[in-house]
Amino acid sequence: MTYYIYGAEDSKTTWKAETLLTVCRRDYKLFLLGQDYTINQLQILVPDTNFVPHIYHGSRYIGGIKELYDYLYSEVKHEKQFQNETKE
């Protein structure tokens, strides 16, 4: 399933989200504020927001960069457990 990043061009946290997903070998699509979407469109997805990036996994809202770290940690942990169980 693809991750969707709603970020901004000069945002360090957007770059961190891209890097993290690349290192974890996850497919993602990046949308840039002002090029691919407007602040009004973002407000529809995430009301009262004042930061980027906002990250989705498919249609599931993950949150910002901290939530992405937590989500990926849990996902990778489950994958490792599954691999270990299938080896036994």
C-alpha positions in Angstrom: 0.0 0.0 0.0 1.3 3.4 -0.9 2.1 6.2 1.5 1.0 9.8 0.7 3.0 12.7 1.9 1.4 16.2 1.9 4.5 18.3 2.4 6.2 21.5 1.3 9.3 22.0 -1.0 11.6 23.6 1.6 10.4 21.6 4.6 13.0 19.6 6.5 10.4 17.3 8.0 9.0 16.6 4.5 12.5 15.6 3.5 12.8 13.4 6.6 9.6 11.6 5.8 10.8 10.9 2.3 14.1 9.6 3.6 12.5 7.4 6.2 10.1 5.9 3.7 12.9 5.3 1.2 15.2 3.7 3.8 12.3 1.4 4.9 11.6 0.6 1.3 8.1 1.9 1.3 6.3 3.2 -1.8 5.2 6.8 -1.5 3.8 9.7 -3.4 4.8 13.2 -2.5 2.4 16.2 -3.0 3.9 19.7 -2.6 2.1 22.6 -1.2 1.5 25.3 -3.8 2.3 22.9 -6.7 0.0 19.8 -6.1 -2.4 21.2 -3.5 -3.5 24.3 -1.8 -3.7 25.1 1.9 -7.5 25.2 1.5 -7.4 21.6 0.2 -5.2 20.5 3.0 -7.7 22.1 5.5 -10.4 19.8 4.1 -8.2 16.7 4.7 -6.8 17.9 8.1 -8.9 20.8 9.6 -7.1 23.4 11.7 -3.7 22.2 10.7 -0.6 24.5 10.9 2.2 22.1 9.8 3.4 19.8 7.1 3.9 17.1 6.3 0.7 15.1 6.8 1.1 11.5 6.0 -1.4 8.8 5.0 -1.0 5.1 4.4 -3.5 4.4 1.8 -6.7 6.1 3.2 -5.5 5.8 6.8 -4.3 9.1 8.3 -1.0 8.6 10.1 -0.2 12.1 11.2 3.1 14.0 11.1 6.7 12.9 11.2 6.7 11.6 14.8 3.6 9.5 14.1 5.2 8.1 10.9 8.3 7.0 12.9 6.1 5.2 15.4 3.9 3.7 12.7 6.9 2.4 10.7 8.6 1.1 13.9 5.5 -0.9 14.7 5.2 -2.1 11.1 8.8 -3.2 10.8 8.7 -4.9 14.2 5.6 -7.0 13.1 7.4 -7.9 9.8 10.4 -9.1 11.7 8.3 -11.2 14.1 6.5 -12.7 11.2 9.8 -13.6 9.5 11.1 -15.2 12.7 7.9 -17.2 13.1 8.0 -18.5 9.6 11.6 -19.6 10.0 10.8 -21.9 13.0 
